[in-house]
């Protein structure tokens, strides 16, 4: 038969349980605006069941975190694509602006003006002003090629720097995750659920930061720690240990590759595995997209140099001397044509606008046939295997950059939409509602007061019994 002392013990347990429940409610309320916090709930257990007694924590109370691991993982696995498309879009937007030029006057305009200069010269081939105009426009065009090539390379170099800083961030994050693995295991073993859940929230935030940087897989082990691997299964976090990514030279490439561990050998090269996240996006910009754009510029510059020099050599200048190279020829291995293209002629009199040396007809050096032939090059197909004119090649380049930019933007927006929905679901399930917490706090306070009154009643009964005995 239960005694008054048993009742007091029950009241003591109830007071402790309600007090603990109020502390959990207060913790939830404080973190109402913390997006990385998972709401914690209190479950009251039946102490007549032996398994509900624990050597740790408050008897009769079980702490539970409203965590949905499926949603956590779904969000984490959507983040790499968002990071990838965001960096691609920003880089391509910058390149697109370079191609379009300021005030709509880009390289395409300079090329048109250069060949139009020969058309204008053909109307008066001995006019010094028109001759100098051709040289001036040639200089502007070559500088346009040089500037555009260097600026796009600058974007490429910036991508390389972002990859380096991204790898540093990844190593910091994986180190923190490995450390948290150990601390979570310890807290779990000691039954410190409030500490364990706080550490899990912190670790989940690091995982999501990591996924935004580089696409990875992860799974939780029975001990509560997580293992992180590349998409090909290479372990990066294993229990309390993290394996750093390092940068090293790539064969046939002056840019850095990404290697697993301290040895930059081919067996540890995971560069090709990194296809998503911010780092994956920068790798695509650096190694796939920009090289194609630069190659198009090189093809255009090489075509201009070769064809203009070829036709110019067929004509004669004002002194009746056969023309030579108009642009400085590109020697084999001399470097990217678009970056080093330059005008060879320094004197306007050396422009070979005439079709003969003055002996074949009465026009002499006033002949304009070679100037017309040079002007016609602007409409001839000598780019991309003689399938495109210069205008077509440049328009194709602008379209390709614009198309890649649009694809990255649309993919990023779709990814953001999916993430917004998933985060909304997680917040509805795991977030804190002030209305609910206010109701819970009132409920627990009233239960605490009821337990206090129960203690008062038992105390009065004890006094009555003692008086009766006397």
DRENDO-1510 file (C-alpha; in Angstrom, 1 decimal, always signed):
<recs>
REC; n; res; u; v; w
REC; 1; UNK; +0.0; +0.0; +0.0 .
REC; 2; UNK; +1.4; +3.4; -1.0 .
REC; 3; UNK; +2.5; +5.7; +1.8 .
REC; 4; UNK; +2.7; +9.5; +2.2 .
REC; 5; UNK; +6.4; +9.2; +1.5 .
REC; 6; UNK; +5.7; +7.4; -1.8 .
REC; 7; UNK; +3.4; +10.3; -2.7 .
REC; 8; UNK; +6.1; +12.9; -1.9 .
REC; 9; UNK; +8.5; +11.0; -4.1 .
REC; 10; UNK; +6.0; +10.9; -6.9 .
REC; 11; UNK; +5.5; +14.7; -6.5 .
REC; 12; UNK; +9.2; +15.2; -6.5 .
REC; 13; UNK; +9.5; +13.3; -9.8 .
REC; 14; UNK; +6.6; +15.3; -11.3 .
REC; 15; UNK; +8.1; +18.6; -10.2 .
REC; 16; UNK; +11.5; +17.7; -11.8 .
REC; 17; UNK; +9.8; +16.5; -15.0 .
REC; 18; UNK; +7.7; +19.6; -15.4 .
REC; 19; UNK; +10.6; +21.9; -14.6 .
REC; 20; UNK; +12.7; +20.1; -17.3 .
REC; 21; UNK; +9.8; +20.4; -19.8 .
REC; 22; UNK; +9.7; +24.1; -19.2 .
REC; 23; UNK; +13.4; +24.5; -19.8 .
REC; 24; UNK; +13.0; +22.6; -23.1 .
REC; 25; UNK; +10.2; +25.0; -24.1 .
REC; 26; UNK; +12.3; +28.0; -23.2 .
REC; 27; UNK; +15.2; +26.6; -25.3 .
REC; 28; UNK; +12.8; +26.2; -28.3 .
REC; 29; UNK; +11.5; +29.7; -27.9 .
REC; 30; UNK; +15.0; +31.2; -27.8 .
REC; 31; UNK; +15.8; +29.4; -31.1 .
REC; 32; UNK; +12.6; +30.4; -32.9 .
REC; 33; UNK; +14.5; +32.3; -35.6 .
REC; 34; UNK; +17.4; +29.9; -35.8 .
REC; 35; UNK; +16.9; +28.0; -39.2 .
REC; 36; UNK; +19.5; +25.4; -38.2 .
REC; 37; UNK; +17.7; +24.4; -35.0 .
REC; 38; UNK; +15.5; +21.3; -34.7 .
REC; 39; UNK; +12.5; +21.7; -32.3 .
REC; 40; UNK; +12.8; +19.5; -29.2 .
REC; 41; UNK; +9.8; +17.9; -27.6 .
REC; 42; UNK; +9.3; +16.3; -24.2 .
REC; 43; UNK; +7.7; +12.8; -23.8 .
REC; 44; UNK; +6.5; +11.7; -20.4 .
REC; 45; UNK; +7.0; +8.0; -19.7 .
REC; 46; UNK; +5.5; +5.5; -17.4 .
REC; 47; UNK; +7.8; +5.0; -14.4 .
REC; 48; UNK; +6.1; +1.7; -13.5 .
REC; 49; UNK; +8.0; +0.3; -16.5 .
REC; 50; UNK; +11.6; -0.5; -15.5 .
REC; 51; UNK; +13.0; +0.2; -19.0 .
REC; 52; UNK; +11.9; +3.8; -18.7 .
REC; 53; UNK; +14.3; +4.4; -15.9 .
REC; 54; UNK; +17.6; +5.7; -17.0 .
REC; 55; UNK; +20.9; +6.4; -15.2 .
REC; 56; UNK; +21.0; +9.7; -17.1 .
REC; 57; UNK; +18.7; +12.7; -17.3 .
REC; 58; UNK; +15.4; +13.3; -15.5 .
REC; 59; UNK; +13.3; +10.2; -14.6 .
REC; 60; UNK; +10.0; +10.0; -16.3 .
REC; 61; UNK; +11.0; +12.3; -19.2 .
REC; 62; UNK; +12.3; +11.5; -22.6 .
REC; 63; UNK; +13.7; +14.2; -24.9 .
REC; 64; UNK; +12.9; +13.9; -28.6 .
REC; 65; UNK; +14.1; +16.0; -31.5 .
REC; 66; UNK; +11.6; +16.6; -34.3 .
REC; 67; UNK; +14.2; +15.7; -36.9 .
REC; 68; UNK; +13.3; +14.2; -40.3 .
REC; 69; UNK; +16.4; +12.6; -41.7 .
REC; 70; UNK; +14.8; +12.1; -45.1 .
REC; 71; UNK; +14.2; +15.8; -45.5 .
REC; 72; UNK; +17.7; +16.7; -44.2 .
REC; 73; UNK; +19.3; +14.4; -46.7 .
REC; 74; UNK; +17.0; +15.5; -49.5 .
REC; 75; UNK; +17.9; +19.1; -48.9 .
REC; 76; UNK; +21.6; +18.3; -48.7 .
REC; 77; UNK; +21.5; +16.4; -52.0 .
REC; 78; UNK; +19.8; +19.3; -53.8 .
REC; 79; UNK; +22.4; +21.9; -52.7 .
REC; 80; UNK; +25.3; +20.8; -55.0 .
REC; 81; UNK; +23.3; +21.5; -58.1 .
REC; 82; UNK; +22.3; +24.9; -56.8 .
REC; 83; UNK; +25.9; +25.8; -56.0 .
REC; 84; UNK; +27.1; +24.6; -59.4 .
REC; 85; UNK; +24.5; +26.5; -61.4 .
REC; 86; UNK; +24.9; +29.7; -59.4 .
REC; 87; UNK; +28.7; +30.0; -60.0 .
REC; 88; UNK; +28.3; +29.0; -63.7 .
REC; 89; UNK; +25.6; +31.7; -64.2 .
REC; 90; UNK; +27.7; +34.4; -62.6 .
REC; 91; UNK; +30.8; +33.6; -64.6 .
REC; 92; UNK; +28.9; +33.3; -67.9 .
REC; 93; UNK; +27.1; +36.5; -67.2 .
REC; 94; UNK; +30.4; +38.3; -66.9 .
REC; 95; UNK; +31.7; +36.7; -70.1 .
REC; 96; UNK; +28.5; +37.6; -72.0 .
REC; 97; UNK; +29.0; +41.2; -71.0 .
REC; 98; UNK; +32.5; +41.1; -72.3 .
REC; 99; UNK; +31.4; +39.7; -75.6 .
REC; 100; UNK; +28.6; +42.2; -76.0 .
REC; 101; UNK; +31.0; +45.1; -75.2 .
REC; 102; UNK; +30.2; +48.4; -73.6 .
REC; 103; UNK; +27.4; +50.4; -75.3 .
REC; 104; UNK; +26.8; +47.5; -77.6 .
REC; 105; UNK; +30.2; +47.9; -79.3 .
REC; 106; UNK; +32.0; +44.6; -78.9 .
REC; 107; UNK; +34.6; +42.7; -81.0 .
REC; 108; UNK; +32.1; +41.9; -83.7 .
REC; 109; UNK; +31.6; +45.6; -84.4 .
REC; 110; UNK; +35.4; +46.1; -84.5 .
REC; 111; UNK; +35.7; +43.3; -87.1 .
REC; 112; UNK; +33.0; +44.8; -89.2 .
REC; 113; UNK; +34.6; +48.2; -89.1 .
REC; 114; UNK; +37.9; +46.8; -90.1 .
REC; 115; UNK; +36.7; +45.2; -93.3 .
REC; 116; UNK; +34.4; +48.1; -94.0 .
REC; 117; UNK; +37.5; +50.2; -93.9 .
REC; 118; UNK; +38.8; +48.4; -97.0 .
REC; 119; UNK; +35.4; +49.0; -98.7 .
REC; 120; UNK; +35.7; +52.7; -98.0 .
REC; 121; UNK; +39.4; +52.7; -99.1 .
REC; 122; UNK; +38.3; +51.1; -102.4 .
REC; 123; UNK; +36.4; +54.3; -103.3 .
REC; 124; UNK; +39.6; +56.3; -103.1 .
REC; 125; UNK; +42.6; +53.9; -102.7 .
REC; 126; UNK; +45.2; +56.7; -102.7 .
REC; 127; UNK; +43.5; +58.8; -100.0 .
REC; 128; UNK; +46.0; +59.0; -97.0 .
REC; 129; UNK; +43.1; +59.5; -94.5 .
REC; 130; UNK; +41.3; +56.4; -95.6 .
REC; 131; UNK; +44.5; +54.4; -95.5 .
REC; 132; UNK; +45.3; +55.5; -92.0 .
REC; 133; UNK; +41.7; +54.7; -91.1 .
REC; 134; UNK; +42.2; +51.1; -92.1 .
REC; 135; UNK; +45.3; +50.9; -89.9 .
REC; 136; UNK; +43.6; +52.5; -87.0 .
REC; 137; UNK; +40.6; +50.1; -87.2 .
REC; 138; UNK; +43.0; +47.2; -87.6 .
REC; 139; UNK; +44.7; +48.3; -84.4 .
REC; 140; UNK; +41.4; +48.7; -82.6 .
REC; 141; UNK; +40.3; +45.2; -83.8 .
REC; 142; UNK; +43.5; +43.5; -82.6 .
REC; 143; UNK; +43.4; +45.2; -79.3 .
REC; 144; UNK; +39.8; +44.1; -79.0 .
REC; 145; UNK; +40.9; +40.5; -79.6 .
REC; 146; UNK; +43.7; +40.8; -77.1 .
REC; 147; UNK; +41.5; +42.5; -74.4 .
REC; 148; UNK; +38.7; +40.0; -74.8 .
REC; 149; UNK; +40.9; +37.0; -74.7 .
REC; 150; UNK; +42.7; +38.3; -71.6 .
REC; 151; UNK; +39.5; +39.2; -69.8 .
REC; 152; UNK; +38.0; +35.8; -70.4 .
REC; 153; UNK; +41.2; +34.2; -69.2 .
REC; 154; UNK; +40.9; +36.4; -66.1 .
REC; 155; UNK; +37.5; +34.8; -65.4 .
REC; 156; UNK; +39.2; +31.5; -65.9 .
REC; 157; UNK; +42.0; +32.4; -63.5 .
REC; 158; UNK; +39.4; +33.7; -61.0 .
REC; 159; UNK; +37.6; +30.3; -61.2 .
REC; 160; UNK; +41.0; +28.6; -60.4 .
REC; 161; UNK; +41.3; +30.8; -57.3 .
REC; 162; UNK; +37.7; +30.0; -56.2 .
REC; 163; UNK; +38.6; +26.3; -56.5 .
REC; 164; UNK; +41.6; +26.8; -54.3 .
REC; 165; UNK; +39.6; +28.6; -51.6 .
REC; 166; UNK; +36.7; +26.1; -52.0 .
REC; 167; UNK; +39.1; +23.2; -51.3 .
REC; 168; UNK; +40.3; +25.0; -48.2 .
REC; 169; UNK; +36.7; +25.5; -47.0 .
REC; 170; UNK; +35.9; +21.8; -47.7 .
REC; 171; UNK; +38.9; +20.7; -45.5 .
REC; 172; UNK; +37.7; +23.0; -42.7 .
REC; 173; UNK; +34.2; +21.6; -42.9 .
REC; 174; UNK; +35.2; +18.0; -43.0 .
REC; 175; UNK; +37.5; +18.5; -40.0 .
REC; 176; UNK; +34.6; +20.0; -38.1 .
REC; 177; UNK; +32.3; +17.2; -39.0 .
REC; 178; UNK; +34.8; +14.6; -37.9 .
REC; 179; UNK; +35.2; +16.4; -34.6 .
REC; 180; UNK; +31.5; +16.6; -34.1 .
REC; 181; UNK; +31.2; +12.8; -34.9 .
REC; 182; UNK; +33.3; +12.1; -31.8 .
REC; 183; UNK; +31.5; +14.6; -29.6 .
REC; 184; UNK; +28.1; +13.2; -30.6 .
REC; 185; UNK; +29.2; +9.7; -29.9 .
REC; 186; UNK; +30.4; +10.8; -26.4 .
REC; 187; UNK; +27.2; +12.7; -25.7 .
REC; 188; UNK; +25.1; +9.7; -26.8 .
REC; 189; UNK; +27.0; +7.3; -24.6 .
REC; 190; UNK; +26.5; +9.6; -21.6 .
REC; 191; UNK; +22.8; +10.0; -22.3 .
REC; 192; UNK; +23.2; +13.8; -22.7 .
REC; 193; UNK; +20.5; +14.1; -25.3 .
REC; 194; UNK; +20.2; +17.9; -25.1 .
REC; 195; UNK; +23.9; +18.2; -26.0 .
REC; 196; UNK; +23.7; +15.5; -28.6 .
REC; 197; UNK; +20.8; +17.1; -30.4 .
REC; 198; UNK; +22.5; +20.5; -30.4 .
REC; 199; UNK; +25.7; +18.9; -31.9 .
REC; 200; UNK; +23.6; +17.1; -34.5 .
REC; 201; UNK; +22.0; +20.5; -35.5 .
REC; 202; UNK; +25.5; +22.0; -35.8 .
REC; 203; UNK; +26.8; +19.0; -37.8 .
REC; 204; UNK; +23.8; +19.1; -40.2 .
REC; 205; UNK; +24.5; +22.8; -41.0 .
REC; 206; UNK; +28.1; +21.9; -41.8 .
REC; 207; UNK; +27.0; +19.0; -44.0 .
REC; 208; UNK; +24.7; +21.4; -45.9 .
REC; 209; UNK; +27.6; +24.0; -46.2 .
REC; 210; UNK; +29.8; +21.2; -47.5 .
REC; 211; UNK; +27.3; +19.9; -50.0 .
REC; 212; UNK; +27.0; +23.5; -51.4 .
REC; 213; UNK; +30.7; +23.4; -52.0 .
REC; 214; UNK; +31.1; +19.9; -53.5 .
REC; 215; UNK; +28.7; +17.2; -54.2 .
REC; 216; UNK; +29.2; +14.3; -51.8 .
REC; 217; UNK; +27.4; +11.3; -50.3 .
REC; 218; UNK; +27.0; +10.6; -46.6 .
REC; 219; UNK; +25.3; +8.1; -44.3 .
REC; 220; UNK; +24.9; +7.7; -40.6 .
REC; 221; UNK; +26.4; +4.8; -38.8 .
REC; 222; UNK; +24.9; +3.0; -35.7 .
REC; 223; UNK; +27.2; +5.0; -33.4 .
REC; 224; UNK; +25.6; +8.2; -34.6 .
REC; 225; UNK; +28.6; +9.4; -36.6 .
REC; 226; UNK; +28.4; +10.0; -40.3 .
REC; 227; UNK; +30.7; +8.8; -43.1 .
REC; 228; UNK; +31.2; +11.2; -46.0 .
REC; 229; UNK; +32.4; +10.0; -49.4 .
REC; 230; UNK; +32.8; +11.3; -52.9 .
REC; 231; UNK; +30.2; +10.2; -55.5 .
REC; 232; UNK; +32.6; +7.4; -56.5 .
REC; 233; UNK; +32.9; +6.2; -52.9 .
REC; 234; UNK; +36.2; +7.7; -51.8 .
REC; 235; UNK; +36.0; +8.3; -48.0 .
REC; 236; UNK; +36.6; +11.9; -46.9 .
REC; 237; UNK; +35.2; +11.6; -43.4 .
REC; 238; UNK; +35.3; +8.4; -41.5 .
REC; 239; UNK; +34.3; +8.5; -37.9 .
REC; 240; UNK; +36.5; +11.0; -36.1 .
REC; 241; UNK; +39.0; +11.2; -39.0 .
REC; 242; UNK; +38.8; +13.5; -42.0 .
REC; 243; UNK; +41.0; +13.2; -45.1 .
REC; 244; UNK; +42.0; +16.5; -46.6 .
REC; 245; UNK; +41.7; +17.4; -50.3 .
REC; 246; UNK; +44.9; +18.8; -51.8 .
REC; 247; UNK; +45.7; +20.7; -55.0 .
REC; 248; UNK; +48.4; +19.4; -57.3 .
REC; 249; UNK; +49.6; +19.8; -60.9 .
REC; 250; UNK; +47.6; +18.2; -63.7 .
REC; 251; UNK; +49.2; +16.5; -66.7 .
REC; 252; UNK; +49.2; +18.7; -69.7 .
REC; 253; UNK; +47.4; +21.5; -67.9 .
REC; 254; UNK; +48.8; +24.5; -66.0 .
REC; 255; UNK; +45.8; +24.6; -63.7 .
REC; 256; UNK; +45.5; +22.6; -60.4 .
REC; 257; UNK; +43.8; +19.2; -60.0 .
REC; 258; UNK; +42.1; +18.0; -56.8 .
REC; 259; UNK; +43.7; +15.0; -55.1 .
REC; 260; UNK; +42.6; +13.0; -52.0 .
REC; 261; UNK; +45.2; +12.9; -49.3 .
REC; 262; UNK; +48.7; +14.3; -49.2 .
REC; 263; UNK; +50.0; +12.5; -52.3 .
REC; 264; UNK; +49.3; +14.2; -55.6 .
REC; 265; UNK; +49.6; +11.0; -57.6 .
REC; 266; UNK; +47.2; +9.9; -60.5 .
REC; 267; UNK; +45.6; +7.3; -58.2 .
REC; 268; UNK; +44.4; +10.0; -55.9 .
REC; 269; UNK; +43.1; +12.3; -58.6 .
REC; 270; UNK; +39.4; +13.0; -58.0 .
REC; 271; UNK; +39.1; +16.1; -60.2 .
REC; 272; UNK; +36.9; +14.3; -62.7 .
REC; 273; UNK; +34.7; +13.1; -59.8 .
REC; 274; UNK; +33.9; +16.7; -58.7 .
REC; 275; UNK; +31.0; +17.6; -61.0 .
REC; 276; UNK; +28.7; +19.6; -58.8 .
REC; 277; UNK; +28.7; +22.1; -56.0 .
REC; 278; UNK; +30.4; +25.4; -56.3 .
REC; 279; UNK; +33.8; +23.7; -56.9 .
REC; 280; UNK; +32.3; +21.5; -59.6 .
REC; 281; UNK; +30.7; +24.6; -61.2 .
REC; 282; UNK; +34.1; +26.4; -61.2 .
REC; 283; UNK; +35.8; +23.3; -62.6 .
REC; 284; UNK; +33.3; +23.3; -65.5 .
REC; 285; UNK; +33.8; +27.0; -66.2 .
REC; 286; UNK; +37.6; +26.6; -66.0 .
REC; 287; UNK; +38.1; +23.3; -67.9 .
REC; 288; UNK; +35.2; +22.9; -70.2 .
REC; 289; UNK; +33.3; +26.1; -71.1 .
REC; 290; UNK; +36.0; +28.8; -71.2 .
REC; 291; UNK; +38.5; +26.7; -73.3 .
REC; 292; UNK; +35.8; +26.3; -75.9 .
REC; 293; UNK; +35.1; +30.0; -76.0 .
REC; 294; UNK; +38.8; +30.9; -76.3 .
REC; 295; UNK; +39.3; +28.3; -79.1 .
REC; 296; UNK; +36.6; +30.1; -81.1 .
REC; 297; UNK; +38.4; +33.4; -80.6 .
REC; 298; UNK; +41.7; +31.8; -81.7 .
REC; 299; UNK; +40.1; +30.3; -84.8 .
REC; 300; UNK; +38.7; +33.7; -85.8 .
REC; 301; UNK; +42.1; +35.5; -85.2 .
REC; 302; UNK; +44.1; +32.8; -87.0 .
REC; 303; UNK; +41.7; +33.0; -89.9 .
REC; 304; UNK; +41.9; +36.8; -90.1 .
REC; 305; UNK; +45.7; +36.7; -89.9 .
REC; 306; UNK; +46.1; +34.0; -92.5 .
REC; 307; UNK; +43.5; +35.2; -95.0 .
REC; 308; UNK; +44.3; +39.0; -94.8 .
REC; 309; UNK; +48.0; +38.3; -95.1 .
REC; 310; UNK; +47.4; +36.0; -98.1 .
REC; 311; UNK; +45.3; +38.5; -100.0 .
REC; 312; UNK; +47.4; +41.5; -99.0 .
REC; 313; UNK; +50.5; +39.8; -100.5 .
REC; 314; UNK; +48.7; +39.7; -103.9 .
REC; 315; UNK; +48.4; +43.5; -104.1 .
REC; 316; UNK; +50.7; +46.4; -104.4 .
REC; 317; UNK; +51.3; +49.5; -102.3 .
REC; 318; UNK; +51.5; +53.2; -103.3 .
REC; 319; UNK; +55.1; +52.7; -104.3 .
REC; 320; UNK; +54.2; +49.8; -106.6 .
REC; 321; UNK; +55.9; +47.3; -104.3 .
REC; 322; UNK; +54.1; +44.0; -103.8 .
REC; 323; UNK; +52.4; +43.7; -100.4 .
REC; 324; UNK; +53.7; +41.7; -97.5 .
REC; 325; UNK; +52.2; +40.6; -94.3 .
REC; 326; UNK; +49.5; +42.8; -92.9 .
REC; 327; UNK; +49.4; +41.1; -89.5 .
REC; 328; UNK; +52.3; +39.7; -87.6 .
REC; 329; UNK; +52.3; +35.9; -88.6 .
REC; 330; UNK; +51.8; +33.4; -85.8 .
REC; 331; UNK; +54.7; +31.0; -85.6 .
REC; 332; UNK; +54.0; +27.4; -84.6 .
REC; 333; UNK; +53.7; +27.2; -80.8 .
REC; 334; UNK; +53.8; +31.0; -80.7 .
REC; 335; UNK; +50.8; +31.3; -78.4 .
REC; 336; UNK; +47.1; +31.9; -78.7 .
REC; 337; UNK; +46.4; +33.9; -81.9 .
REC; 338; UNK; +43.6; +36.0; -80.2 .
REC; 339; UNK; +45.9; +37.0; -77.4 .
REC; 340; UNK; +48.9; +38.1; -79.6 .
REC; 341; UNK; +47.4; +39.2; -82.9 .
REC; 342; UNK; +48.9; +42.5; -83.9 .
REC; 343; UNK; +49.4; +44.8; -86.9 .
REC; 344; UNK; +52.6; +44.3; -88.9 .
REC; 345; UNK; +52.3; +47.4; -91.2 .
REC; 346; UNK; +53.3; +50.7; -89.6 .
REC; 347; UNK; +53.1; +52.9; -92.7 .
REC; 348; UNK; +49.8; +53.6; -94.5 .
REC; 349; UNK; +51.6; +53.8; -97.8 .
REC; 350; UNK; +52.4; +50.1; -97.4 .
REC; 351; UNK; +48.7; +49.1; -97.7 .
REC; 352; UNK; +48.5; +47.0; -100.9 .
REC; 353; UNK; +45.1; +48.3; -102.1 .
REC; 354; UNK; +46.1; +48.0; -105.8 .
REC; 355; UNK; +45.7; +44.8; -107.9 .
REC; 356; UNK; +48.9; +45.5; -109.9 .
REC; 357; UNK; +52.1; +47.5; -109.8 .
REC; 358; UNK; +51.0; +50.3; -112.2 .
REC; 359; UNK; +52.3; +48.7; -115.4 .
REC; 360; UNK; +49.2; +46.7; -116.4 .
REC; 361; UNK; +46.8; +49.6; -116.8 .
REC; 362; UNK; +46.5; +53.4; -116.6 .
REC; 363; UNK; +45.1; +53.4; -113.1 .
REC; 364; UNK; +48.4; +52.3; -111.6 .
REC; 365; UNK; +48.6; +52.5; -107.9 .
REC; 366; UNK; +45.1; +54.0; -107.9 .
REC; 367; UNK; +43.7; +50.6; -108.7 .
REC; 368; UNK; +41.3; +49.3; -106.0 .
REC; 369; UNK; +40.9; +45.6; -106.8 .
REC; 370; UNK; +42.9; +44.3; -103.9 .
REC; 371; UNK; +41.2; +46.6; -101.5 .
REC; 372; UNK; +37.9; +45.1; -102.7 .
REC; 373; UNK; +39.3; +41.6; -102.3 .
REC; 374; UNK; +40.3; +42.4; -98.7 .
REC; 375; UNK; +36.9; +43.9; -98.0 .
REC; 376; UNK; +35.2; +40.7; -99.4 .
REC; 377; UNK; +37.0; +38.6; -96.8 .
REC; 378; UNK; +34.6; +39.9; -94.2 .
REC; 379; UNK; +31.9; +37.9; -96.0 .
REC; 380; UNK; +33.8; +34.8; -96.8 .
REC; 381; UNK; +33.6; +31.5; -94.9 .
REC; 382; UNK; +37.1; +30.7; -93.6 .
REC; 383; UNK; +36.3; +30.0; -89.9 .
REC; 384; UNK; +35.5; +26.6; -88.3 .
REC; 385; UNK; +36.6; +24.5; -91.2 .
REC; 386; UNK; +35.5; +27.0; -93.8 .
REC; 387; UNK; +31.9; +26.7; -92.7 .
REC; 388; UNK; +31.4; +30.1; -91.1 .
REC; 389; UNK; +32.0; +33.8; -91.8 .
REC; 390; UNK; +33.6; +35.8; -89.0 .
REC; 391; UNK; +30.2; +37.3; -88.2 .
REC; 392; UNK; +28.6; +33.9; -88.1 .
REC; 393; UNK; +31.4; +32.5; -85.8 .
REC; 394; UNK; +31.2; +35.4; -83.4 .
REC; 395; UNK; +27.4; +35.3; -83.4 .
REC; 396; UNK; +27.6; +31.6; -82.7 .
REC; 397; UNK; +30.0; +32.3; -79.8 .
REC; 398; UNK; +27.6; +34.8; -78.3 .
REC; 399; UNK; +24.7; +32.5; -78.7 .
REC; 400; UNK; +26.6; +29.6; -77.1 .
REC; 401; UNK; +27.6; +31.7; -74.1 .
REC; 402; UNK; +24.0; +33.1; -73.8 .
REC; 403; UNK; +22.6; +29.6; -74.1 .
REC; 404; UNK; +24.9; +28.2; -71.4 .
REC; 405; UNK; +24.1; +31.2; -69.2 .
REC; 406; UNK; +20.3; +30.7; -69.7 .
REC; 407; UNK; +20.6; +27.0; -68.9 .
REC; 408; UNK; +22.5; +27.7; -65.7 .
REC; 409; UNK; +20.0; +30.3; -64.7 .
REC; 410; UNK; +16.9; +28.1; -65.4 .
REC; 411; UNK; +18.5; +25.1; -63.6 .
REC; 412; UNK; +19.4; +27.2; -60.7 .
REC; 413; UNK; +15.9; +28.7; -60.4 .
REC; 414; UNK; +14.4; +25.2; -60.6 .
REC; 415; UNK; +16.8; +24.0; -58.0 .
REC; 416; UNK; +16.0; +26.9; -55.7 .
REC; 417; UNK; +12.3; +26.2; -56.1 .
REC; 418; UNK; +12.7; +22.6; -55.1 .
REC; 419; UNK; +14.9; +23.6; -52.1 .
REC; 420; UNK; +12.4; +26.2; -51.0 .
REC; 421; UNK; +9.6; +23.6; -50.9 .
REC; 422; UNK; +11.8; +21.1; -49.1 .
REC; 423; UNK; +12.9; +23.6; -46.5 .
REC; 424; UNK; +9.3; +24.7; -46.0 .
REC; 425; UNK; +8.4; +21.1; -45.3 .
REC; 426; UNK; +11.3; +20.7; -42.9 .
REC; 427; UNK; +10.4; +24.0; -41.1 .
REC; 428; UNK; +6.8; +22.9; -40.7 .
REC; 429; UNK; +7.9; +19.6; -39.2 .
REC; 430; UNK; +11.0; +20.6; -37.3 .
REC; 431; UNK; +10.7; +24.3; -36.8 .
REC; 432; UNK; +9.5; +26.1; -33.7 .
REC; 433; UNK; +6.0; +27.6; -33.5 .
REC; 434; UNK; +5.7; +30.3; -30.8 .
REC; 435; UNK; +2.0; +29.6; -30.5 .
REC; 436; UNK; +2.6; +25.9; -29.6 .
REC; 437; UNK; +5.5; +26.8; -27.2 .
REC; 438; UNK; +3.3; +29.3; -25.3 .
REC; 439; UNK; +0.6; +26.6; -24.9 .
REC; 440; UNK; +3.2; +24.1; -23.8 .
REC; 441; UNK; +4.7; +26.5; -21.3 .
REC; 442; UNK; +1.3; +27.2; -19.7 .
REC; 443; UNK; +0.5; +23.5; -19.6 .
REC; 444; UNK; +3.8; +22.7; -17.9 .
REC; 445; UNK; +3.5; +25.5; -15.5 .
REC; 446; UNK; +0.1; +24.5; -14.4 .
REC; 447; UNK; +1.2; +20.9; -14.0 .
REC; 448; UNK; +4.1; +22.1; -11.9 .
REC; 449; UNK; +1.7; +24.1; -9.8 .
REC; 450; UNK; -0.5; +21.1; -9.4 .
REC; 451; UNK; +2.4; +19.0; -8.2 .
REC; 452; UNK; +3.3; +21.8; -5.8 .
REC; 453; UNK; -0.2; +21.7; -4.4 .
REC; 454; UNK; +0.0; +18.0; -4.1 .
REC; 455; UNK; +3.1; +18.4; -2.0 .
REC; 456; UNK; +1.2; +20.9; +0.2 .
REC; 457; UNK; -1.7; +18.5; +0.6 .
REC; 458; UNK; +0.6; +15.6; +1.6 .
REC; 459; UNK; +2.4; +17.9; +4.0 .
REC; 460; UNK; -0.9; +18.8; +5.7 .
REC; 461; UNK; -1.9; +15.1; +5.9 .
REC; 462; UNK; +1.5; +14.3; +7.6 .
REC; 463; UNK; +0.9; +17.1; +10.1 .
REC; 464; UNK; -2.6; +15.8; +10.9 .
REC; 465; UNK; -1.4; +12.3; +11.4 .
REC; 466; UNK; +1.4; +13.4; +13.7 .
REC; 467; UNK; -1.1; +15.4; +15.7 .
REC; 468; UNK; -3.4; +12.4; +15.9 .
REC; 469; UNK; -0.6; +10.3; +17.2 .
REC; 470; UNK; +0.2; +12.7; +19.9 .
</recs>
